[in-house]
Amino acid sequence: MIFVVATPIGNLGDISERALDVLRSVDKIAAEDTRHSRHLLAHYAITTPLIALHEHNERELSKKLIEDGENLALISDAGTPLISDPGYHLVKYAHSMGVPVVPIPGASAVICALSASGVPTDRFCFEGFLPSKSGARANKLTSLQKEIRTMVFYEAPHRILDTLQHMSEILGPKRLAAVAREMTKQFETIRQGTLEQLVHFVAADTNQQRGELVIVVAGLEPQDAELDDEAKRVLDILLAEVSVKQASTIAAKITGLNKNLLYQAALDAKGTDNS
């Protein structure tokens, strides 16, 4: 059996009793960095053997770990495994071999940042780390200009200011956002504002350019969004068969776009306001 165990993202008190029980009872613990994980295990007097499972050995080691037939706990350096961390190949291979995979929930930097951001959380997408090179980062942000869901990013401290400046330039300086830094730790800072305001905030305080960082950015307001070619195609097909109201409702379910945006587009396509 494979247990995917969430561990604290900072404060060592943020671990469940169930997680501790699992870490004590399994045959081995697969950790991204055994040197880092030993501090957590030592804090709770857990002596279960550790094995390193990281991006450089995961494909090769996963098969052996599953075929050994032992109960295994998978942990990352912090938070929930597989979220921008190794473990995917292990879990995928476990499923292919019929080995049960059991999640042991707990801290996640993505969810923690969202919950305290003050940015809409009803729909969101996780984009992980943006490309480190400026040109590639700008291209990625340009591709997200029309995203209407809230977006969550991880970022390295030495790139945080450049990334916020890029976001302000490409997504718009008035776009609502939040930066969450060192969550659950002594110097935790969560600041909400426009991207323009956050650029000034981070630039003015070098302490805000240190530690672990999550950026939460509101999506494009539905009234400012535009339909892409695929959404228009779906809407046109539906309008040939059903009413404007039905077409916009069904199209919203298919595309995930805002129903009001689709309704207005359907009205424009029909050239009427009450179909």
Secondary structure, 3 states (H helix, E strand, C coil): CEEEECECCCCCCCCCHHHHHHHHHCCEEEECCHHHHHHHHHHCCCCCCEEECCCCCHHHHHHHHHHCCCCEEEECCCECCCCCCCCHHHHHHHHHCCCCEEEECCCCHHHHHHHHHCCCCCCEEEEEECCCCHHHHHHHHHHCCCCCCEEEEEECHHHHHHHHHHHHHHHCCCCEEEEEECCCCCCCEEEEEEHHHHHHHHHHCHHHHCCCEEEEECCCCHHHCCCCHHHHHHHHHHHCCCCHHHHHHHHHHHHCCCHHHHHHHHHHHHCCCCC
